[in-house]
C-alpha cells in the first residue's frame, strides 16, 4: 500500500492549470510543473 498524500490535490491542479495557461502545452516542461507545484517528478 502506498503512503497517504502529503499535498492538496486542488492546489496542485490549480498550479498545473496556471502553468499551462501561461506557457501553453508545447511550452510547458515537466520541470516547469515541478517548480510550480513543489512536487517531485515521481509524484506528478
DSSP file (Angstrom, degrees, kcal/mol; ACC not computed):
  #  RESIDUE AA STRUCTURE BP1 BP2  ACC     N-H-->O    O-->H-N    N-H-->O    O-->H-N    TCO  KAPPA ALPHA  PHI   PSI    X-CA   Y-CA   Z-CA
    1    1 A X              0   0    0      0, 0.0     2,-0.0     0, 0.0     0, 0.0   0.000 360.0 360.0 360.0 139.9    0.0    0.0    0.0
    2    2 A X        -     0   0    0      1,-0.1     2,-0.1     3,-0.0     3,-0.1  -0.235 360.0 -91.4 -77.5 167.8    1.3    3.5   -0.9
    3    3 A X        -     0   0    0      1,-0.1    -1,-0.1    -2,-0.0     3,-0.1  -0.440  47.5 -98.4 -74.9 153.0    1.8    6.4    1.5
    4    4 A X        -     0   0    0      1,-0.1    -1,-0.1    -2,-0.1     2,-0.0  -0.391  50.8 -89.6 -67.7 152.6   -1.1    8.8    2.1
    5    5 A X        -     0   0    0      1,-0.1    -1,-0.1    -3,-0.1     4,-0.0  -0.333  30.6-165.6 -64.6 141.8   -0.9   12.1    0.1
    6    6 A X        +     0   0    0     -3,-0.1     2,-0.3     2,-0.0    -1,-0.1   0.082  65.7  67.5-113.9  20.5    1.0   14.9    1.7
    7    7 A X  S    S-     0   0    0     32,-0.0     2,-0.7     4,-0.0     3,-0.1  -0.932  85.5-105.8-139.4 161.0   -0.3   17.6   -0.6
    8    8 A X     >  -     0   0    0     -2,-0.3     4,-2.0     1,-0.2     3,-0.2  -0.797  25.1-156.2 -89.6 113.0   -3.5   19.3   -1.5
    9    9 A X  H  > S+     0   0    0     -2,-0.7     4,-2.5     1,-0.2     5,-0.2   0.861  91.2  54.4 -60.2 -38.5   -4.7   18.0   -4.8
   10   10 A X  H  > S+     0   0    0      1,-0.2     4,-2.3     2,-0.2    -1,-0.2   0.900 108.7  48.5 -63.9 -40.6   -6.8   21.1   -5.7
   11   11 A X  H  > S+     0   0    0     -3,-0.2     4,-2.2     2,-0.2    -1,-0.2   0.890 111.4  50.2 -66.4 -39.0   -3.8   23.4   -5.2
   12   12 A X  H  X S+     0   0    0     -4,-2.0     4,-2.4     2,-0.2    -2,-0.2   0.936 111.0  48.5 -64.3 -46.2   -1.6   21.2   -7.3
   13   13 A X  H  X S+     0   0    0     -4,-2.5     4,-2.7     1,-0.2     5,-0.2   0.896 110.6  51.5 -62.0 -40.2   -4.2   21.2  -10.1
   14   14 A X  H  X S+     0   0    0     -4,-2.3     4,-2.4     2,-0.2    -1,-0.2   0.920 111.0  47.8 -61.4 -43.5   -4.6   24.9   -9.9
   15   15 A X  H  X S+     0   0    0     -4,-2.2     4,-2.0     2,-0.2    -2,-0.2   0.892 112.8  48.6 -65.5 -39.7   -0.8   25.4  -10.2
   16   16 A X  H  X S+     0   0    0     -4,-2.4     4,-2.3     2,-0.2    -2,-0.2   0.930 112.3  47.9 -66.2 -45.6   -0.6   23.0  -13.2
   17   17 A X  H  X S+     0   0    0     -4,-2.7     4,-2.5     1,-0.2    -2,-0.2   0.915 111.2  50.9 -62.1 -42.7   -3.5   24.7  -15.0
   18   18 A X  H  X S+     0   0    0     -4,-2.4     4,-2.3     1,-0.2    -1,-0.2   0.902 109.7  50.7 -61.2 -41.6   -2.0   28.1  -14.4
   19   19 A X  H  X S+     0   0    0     -4,-2.0     4,-2.6     1,-0.2     5,-0.4   0.922 111.3  47.3 -63.5 -44.3    1.4   26.9  -15.8
   20   20 A X  H  X S+     0   0    0     -4,-2.3     4,-2.4     1,-0.2    -2,-0.2   0.889 111.6  51.4 -64.8 -38.6   -0.3   25.5  -18.9
   21   21 A X  H  < S+     0   0    0     -4,-2.5    -2,-0.2    -5,-0.2    -1,-0.2   0.911 115.7  41.6 -63.6 -41.4   -2.3   28.8  -19.4
   22   22 A X  H  < S+     0   0    0     -4,-2.3    -2,-0.2    -5,-0.2    -1,-0.2   0.891 130.8  22.9 -73.4 -40.2    0.9   30.9  -19.1
   23   23 A X  H  < S-     0   0    0     -4,-2.6     4,-0.5    -5,-0.2    -3,-0.2   0.617 100.6-128.5-105.4 -16.3    3.2   28.7  -21.2
   24   24 A X     <  -     0   0    0     -4,-2.4     4,-0.5    -5,-0.4    -1,-0.1   0.024  35.8 -76.5  79.2 162.8    0.9   26.7  -23.4
   25   25 A X  S >  S+     0   0    0      1,-0.2     3,-1.0     2,-0.2    -1,-0.1   0.930 132.0  45.7 -63.0 -46.7    1.0   22.9  -23.8
   26   26 A X  T 3  S+     0   0    0      1,-0.2    -1,-0.2    -6,-0.1    -2,-0.1   0.758 112.9  51.4 -69.7 -24.0    4.1   22.9  -26.0
   27   27 A X  T 3  S+     0   0    0     -4,-0.5     2,-0.5    -7,-0.1    -1,-0.2   0.415  91.1  91.1 -94.3   2.3    6.0   25.4  -23.8
   28   28 A X    <   -     0   0    0     -3,-1.0     2,-0.2    -4,-0.5    -8,-0.0  -0.866  55.3-171.1-104.4 125.3    5.5   23.5  -20.5
   29   29 A X     >  -     0   0    0     -2,-0.5     4,-1.7     1,-0.1     5,-0.1  -0.622  39.6-106.9-105.1 168.4    8.0   21.0  -19.4
   30   30 A X  H  > S+     0   0    0      1,-0.2     4,-2.4    -2,-0.2     5,-0.2   0.877 122.1  56.8 -59.6 -37.0    7.9   18.6  -16.5
   31   31 A X  H  > S+     0   0    0      1,-0.2     4,-2.7     2,-0.2    -1,-0.2   0.881 102.2  54.5 -64.7 -37.3   10.4   20.8  -14.7
   32   32 A X  H  > S+     0   0    0      2,-0.2     4,-2.3     1,-0.2    -1,-0.2   0.914 110.5  46.6 -59.6 -41.8    8.0   23.8  -15.0
   33   33 A X  H  X S+     0   0    0     -4,-1.7     4,-2.2     2,-0.2     6,-0.4   0.885 111.1  51.1 -69.5 -38.6    5.3   21.7  -13.4
   34   34 A X  H  X S+     0   0    0     -4,-2.4     4,-2.5     1,-0.2     5,-0.3   0.931 112.7  46.8 -60.9 -45.8    7.7   20.5  -10.6
   35   35 A X  H  < S+     0   0    0     -4,-2.7    -2,-0.2     1,-0.2    -1,-0.2   0.892 114.3  47.0 -63.8 -40.5    8.7   24.1  -10.0
   36   36 A X  H  < S+     0   0    0     -4,-2.3    -1,-0.2    -5,-0.2    -2,-0.2   0.841 123.1  31.7 -72.0 -34.1    5.1   25.3   -9.9
   37   37 A X  H  < S-     0   0    0     -4,-2.2    -2,-0.2     2,-0.2    -1,-0.2   0.732  92.4-132.4 -98.0 -25.2    3.7   22.6   -7.7
   38   38 A X     <  +     0   0    0     -4,-2.5     2,-0.2     1,-0.3    -3,-0.1   0.515  65.2 127.6  80.5   3.9    6.7   21.8   -5.4
   39   39 A X        -     0   0    0     -6,-0.4    -1,-0.3    -5,-0.3    -2,-0.2  -0.508  63.5-109.2 -87.9 160.6    6.2   18.1   -6.0
   40   40 A X    >>  -     0   0    0     -2,-0.2     4,-1.1    -3,-0.1     3,-0.9  -0.470  32.9-106.6 -80.3 161.7    8.8   15.7   -7.2
   41   41 A X  G >4 S+     0   0    0      1,-0.3     3,-0.6     2,-0.2    -1,-0.1   0.879 120.0  56.0 -57.2 -39.5    8.6   14.3  -10.7
   42   42 A X  G 34 S+     0   0    0      1,-0.2    -1,-0.3     2,-0.2    -3,-0.0   0.779 104.4  53.2 -65.7 -26.8    7.5   10.9   -9.4
   43   43 A X  G <4        0   0    0     -3,-0.9    -1,-0.2     1,-0.2    -2,-0.2   0.714 360.0 360.0 -81.1 -21.2    4.5   12.5   -7.6
   44   44 A X    <<        0   0    0     -4,-1.1    -1,-0.2    -3,-0.6    -2,-0.2   0.513 360.0 360.0 -70.0 360.0    3.3   14.2  -10.7
